[in-house]
Amino acid sequence: MVVHGRRERELGETEEAVRGVGGRVWKVVGDVGTVGECRRVVGEAAGLAGGLDILVNCAGMNRRKWIAEVPGEDFDAIVGANLKGPYFLSQAAHREMKKRGGGKIVNIGSVTSLWGLGMVSVYGATKGAIAQLTKAQAVEWAGDNVQVNCLCPGFILTPLTEKAIWGDEGRARWLRERIPAGRAGRAEEMVGMCVLMASRAGDYMTGQVVAVDGGFLAGGTWEKPPAGMCEGGNP
């Protein structure tokens, strides 16, 4: 397993966690905002691991502003990390996978790949693009036995959202009332779908955009269920 990121310290923490459960791991440090770096990262990863079978594109960033206030540098930074990076990492990874007779690419989208949200216009645009890129990649690379799918997490509690979203009582209350599950998602709840997309179990699954969101995109209701109806659906 090869892990990649911009910060050596955080990669070291992941490295220790993987080794702690008996896994083999190498780390590659770099910024995937340029085409050259994307190609270097993939080449180095393939060299360290002896080949490349699975790519999970999970790097991402966000800067929350209203559309009228977004400066060009924010636009370029978000598009570079969220769209340009996955695009050219996948391009380089496909070449490696083709040599080995196939592979899997998992693109990490967002609930905003499928649903509009104010103050995240650039982020949402990149995540919508990732969903469409997934479909194009799936179509073009199916003949090389490379399956490409997109996992769209809902509103997940992470170090990046803990303060900005779940630490804001107004936002947190709105989400808890809007999400049928009534709570934030946990990062580990994304693992099952990611494993499906990256494993032989997903050999006939490609070009799919799947939300794991506690029911958020399914819809909502302004009615409150009768007392006692929340447990098993029976009074």
Secondary structure, 3 states (H helix, E strand, C coil): CEEEECCHHHHHHHHHHHHHCCCCCEEEECCCCCHHHHHHHHHHHHHHHCCCCEEEECCCCCCCECHHHCCHHHHHHHHHHHHHHHHHHHHHHHHHHHHCCCEEEEEECCHHHCCCCCCEHHHHHHHHHHHHHHHHHHHHHHHHCEEEEEEEECCEECCCHHHHCCCCHHHHHHHHHHCCCCCCEEHHHHHHHHHHHHCHHHCCCCCCEEEECCCHHHCCCCCCCCCCCCCCCCC
